[in-house]
């Protein structure tokens, strides 16, 4: 069975011809862009899988940060509530030195050892040093003051 002779057959049987949409896209992005697009089209399953895996890792890191945050803050609040009266910055700073912060307990609450603050996209390994660096005393004081205002 041969190709039909009517005039729009070239749009139906596009074996070696470029479609109109492809030619418009080619005009915008050029040869290199078309090669990148072809590479993506050929490997889109793997590329999308990697992107989704990375997004999952970042989300888990954000959730881990929140879990560690809650453990640390709740422990500090338990120890400070009987001691403080007006929750001023100077009073919190003075009493925070006597508080034992459960860094190891906070680290053990997470299953996958990755942490990232909300809004950051580069997870860090959840070591004791990383957790201590993410929660310095000035950040803890600010968080405690905000918690007591609410």
C-alpha positions in Angstrom: 0.0 0.0 0.0 1.6 3.3 -1.1 1.3 6.8 0.3 -1.9 8.7 -0.7 -1.5 11.4 -3.3 -3.6 14.2 -1.6 -1.8 17.4 -0.5 -2.0 16.9 3.3 -0.4 13.5 3.2 2.9 15.1 4.1 1.5 16.0 7.6 0.1 12.6 8.2 3.1 10.5 7.1 6.0 12.5 8.5 8.7 9.9 8.2 11.8 12.1 7.6 10.3 15.5 7.8 10.3 17.7 10.9 6.9 18.7 12.3 5.8 22.3 12.5 6.1 22.3 16.3 9.6 20.9 16.1 10.7 23.5 13.6 9.3 26.3 15.7 11.1 24.9 18.8 14.3 24.4 16.8 14.1 28.1 15.7 14.0 29.1 19.4 16.6 26.8 20.9 18.9 25.8 18.0 20.7 22.6 17.3 22.2 22.3 20.8 18.9 22.7 22.4 17.3 20.1 20.2 20.1 17.7 21.1 19.5 18.3 24.8 15.8 17.9 24.2 16.4 14.6 22.4 18.7 13.4 25.2 16.0 14.3 27.8 13.3 12.6 25.7 15.4 9.4 25.4 16.3 9.3 29.1 13.4 11.1 30.7 12.5 8.1 33.0 16.0 8.1 34.6 16.3 11.9 34.7 12.9 12.3 36.3 13.6 9.5 38.7 16.8 11.1 39.9 15.0 14.5 40.3 12.2 12.8 42.3 14.8 10.9 44.5 16.6 14.2 45.2 13.4 15.9 46.1 12.5 13.1 48.4 15.9 13.3 50.1 15.5 17.1 50.6 12.0 16.6 52.0 13.2 14.0 54.4 16.1 16.3 55.5 13.6 19.1 56.2 11.4 16.8 58.3 14.5 15.5 60.2 15.5 19.1 61.0 12.0 19.7 62.4 12.2 16.5 64.5 15.6 17.5 65.9 14.3 21.0 66.5 11.3 19.8 68.5 13.4 17.4 70.7 15.9 20.1 71.5 13.4 22.9 72.2 11.0 20.7 74.2 13.9 19.5 76.4 15.2 23.0 77.0 11.7 24.3 77.8 11.2 21.5 80.3 14.4 22.5 82.1 13.9 26.3 81.9 10.2 26.8 82.7 10.6 26.4 86.4 13.6 28.8 86.5 12.3 31.7 84.3 9.7 34.3 85.1 9.6 36.9 82.3 11.5 35.1 79.4 13.7 38.1 78.6 16.7 37.6 76.3 19.2 38.2 79.1 17.4 35.8 81.5 17.3 33.0 78.9 20.9 33.6 78.0 22.0 33.4 81.7 20.0 30.2 82.4 20.7 28.5 79.1 24.3 27.8 80.3 23.0 25.5 83.0 20.7 23.5 80.7 21.9 20.2 79.3 20.9 20.0 75.7 20.3 16.4 74.5 22.2 16.5 71.2 22.6 12.7 71.0 19.0 12.1 71.8 18.0 14.5 69.1 20.3 12.8 66.6 18.9 9.4 67.4 15.3 10.5 66.7 15.9 10.5 63.0 16.2 7.3 60.9 18.0 8.8 57.8 21.0 10.9 59.0 20.4 14.0 56.8 19.5 17.5 57.9 18.5 20.7 56.0 16.8 23.8 57.2 13.6 24.6 55.4 14.3 26.4 52.3 17.8 25.0 51.8 18.4 22.4 49.2 21.7 20.9 50.2 21.3 18.3 53.0 24.1 17.8 55.5 25.1 14.6 57.3 23.5 14.6 60.8 26.5 14.4 63.0 26.7 15.9 66.4 28.8 18.8 65.1 26.3 19.6 62.3 23.4 19.6 64.8 25.3 21.9 67.2 26.2 24.2 64.3 22.5 24.3 63.1 21.3 25.3 66.6 23.8 27.8 68.1 22.8 29.5 71.3 21.5 32.7 69.7 19.2 30.7 67.5 18.0 28.7 70.5 17.3 31.9 72.4 15.3 33.4 69.5 13.3 30.2 69.1 12.6 30.0 72.9 11.4 33.6 73.0 9.1 33.0 70.0 7.7 29.9 71.6 6.8 31.7 74.8 5.2 34.6 73.0 2.7 32.1 71.5 
